[in-house]
């Protein structure tokens, strides 16, 4: 069974930085596209960034240039480095995986990690 364990969230001031981690089990991690999502209170979950098995990164416009996604296949972990945080980045952040761009997410959302950007 696939399991995602997100960590690293917390309270940070606007303009600050935070690093998130997501440890994955139950899949052959190195074969999957990994993705970070977030859910802002009152809104649907939205895509933040993706990274392919080969390491190619892609970002949604609101986070491009501020966030960096990376992965360590040996550690079965995907990371999200967040810089120049804004109040609108306040959300619960989740990771998930898909085998290809046309595949569905493997599902089984983890508990997420909460990021609060506030002074």
N, C-alpha and C positions, 0 to 999 in steps of 0.2 A: 504494500500500500504506500502510495506516495505521501510524503510528509514534508511540510515546509515549516521551518522555525526561524522567524524573523526576530531581529534584535537590534539594539543600538539607538532606538528612539529616545526622545526626551524633550526637555524645554530648552529653547535656544532663543537668543535675542535676534531681532531682524538684522540681517547682514552677517550673521554667524554661519558656522559650518557644523555639519553632523555627518557621521558615517554609519550606514546601515549594513547589516549582514543578513544573509538568509542561507541557512544550512539545509541541504536537501537530502532526503533518503528515499529509497524505494524505486528509483529509476537509474538508468545508466547516464549519470549526469552529463558526461562529456558528449553525449549524442544530441542533447536537447538545446533548443533556443530557450534562453532564460529571459524573464521579463519582470520588471517592477511595475506595480500598479499602486494607485492610492485612492482612498475614498475620503473625500471632503465631507464633513457633516452636512446631511441633507441632500447630498448629490450621489449619483451613481459612481461606481468604481471606474477609474479611468487609467489608461495606459500612460506610463511615465517614460520608460526606456526599455530597449531590448538589446540583447547581445547574442550573436549566433554561436554555434559550437566552435567555429573558427575564430571568434573574437571580434567580428564586425559589430559595431555599435550603431544604434539609432535612437533618436530622442524626439519626444514631442516638443513642439515649438516653445511651450511655456517653460520648459526646463533646459532646453539646449543652451550650451555655453555656461551653465551653472552646475549641472549635475554630470557625474561620470559613472557609468556602469562598468563593472569589471567582473571577472570570474577566476576562480582557482579550481581547476578540474580535480586536482589531487585532493583538495579539501572539500570538494562537493559543495562549494559555497559561491554565491553571487553577492556582489557588493554594490552599494550605491553611495557614492561620495557626493554630498550636497553642499554647495557653497552659496554665498550671497543669498541666504534664505529670506523669504518674504512671508508676511502674515498669511498670504493666500496659499502657501505651501503647507499650512497646518492641515494634517490629515492622518489617517491610519494607512501605513504603507505595507503592501503585501508583495510577495513574489509568487511566480508560477512558471510553468514550463509548457512548451509544445514541441512536438517532434519535427514539424516543418511549418512553413508559413500557412499552409492550407489545413493544418491539423487543428483540432480544438485544443484548448488548454486541458492539461491533465486533471484540473479541478482540485478538489480537496484543499480549499483555501486554509492557510494557517491562521493563527490568531492575530497576525499583523503586529506592527510596532508603531506606537503613536508618536507623532512629531507635532510639537506645539511651538509655533514661532510667535513670540510675544515679548514685549518689553515690560 
